Amino acid sequence: MVEVNRGSEWRKWDLHIHSLYTRIEGCGSYKDVTDEKFIEKIRNEGISVVGLTNYFKFNNEDFELAKKMRDNGITTFMNLEFRLTNLNDDDKLADYHVIFSDLLSKSEIETFISNLDVTVGSAEKKINILTDEEIRNNAAISFDKIIDTINDPSLDIKDKCLTAFLSRGHGNCVCGKGREYTVYENIARKSDLILHSSDFKETLENDKDFWLGKSQKK
């Protein structure tokens, strides 16, 4: 055993970075960005751990990009982002994340995904057959379905992933206007982590205070 004679270290993590091959573009764009430029940017920012994110399912290109990132010294976890069917009073949908251990194989992750049924309008479909248009527009899955599938002993994945509620930067649990209680507070309590979709200091501070119980903002 090699003895390491040093104390604690701070490492810069970002568990919510969308892959170059993400199915839904956010505020930014990856136009003309190569795998190499993507990796170079992450390294230049000093980020040592990444959650490489896509919606509902991964492409082969996602796994290939993850391998390149690991080969470049970046610890990379595959991160699935889902749109939940659970609604608040504003009829807003929440996003939810499942972050997989880097020890899981591509096959093990894809087997988990293949066991998930999602709602598309009035129909139920397997994730594997969803089109990108369905994912962008109206595919959703229940929180309970995700958790039940994670807990399925035949998949042997329960202790090899983390679940994360996506906080929207409002200093509370809701996606839209605040109210006294939301179903999201219950979902958040059953999750391992709180993730963010904002990099604005004020919204991050608002959320931090709320989740630490320092603010009662609704």
PyMOL commands that set and color helices and strands:
alter all, ss='L'
color gray80, all
select helices_A, chain A and resi 35-44+60-71+106-114+127-129+132-137+143-150+153-155+158-160+183-189+201-211
alter helices_A, ss='H'
color red, helices_A
select strands_A, chain A and resi 12-18+47-55+75-87+93-100+117-120+123-126+139-140+161-167+193-196
alter strands_A, ss='S'
color yellow, strands_A
deselect
rebuild
show_as cartoon
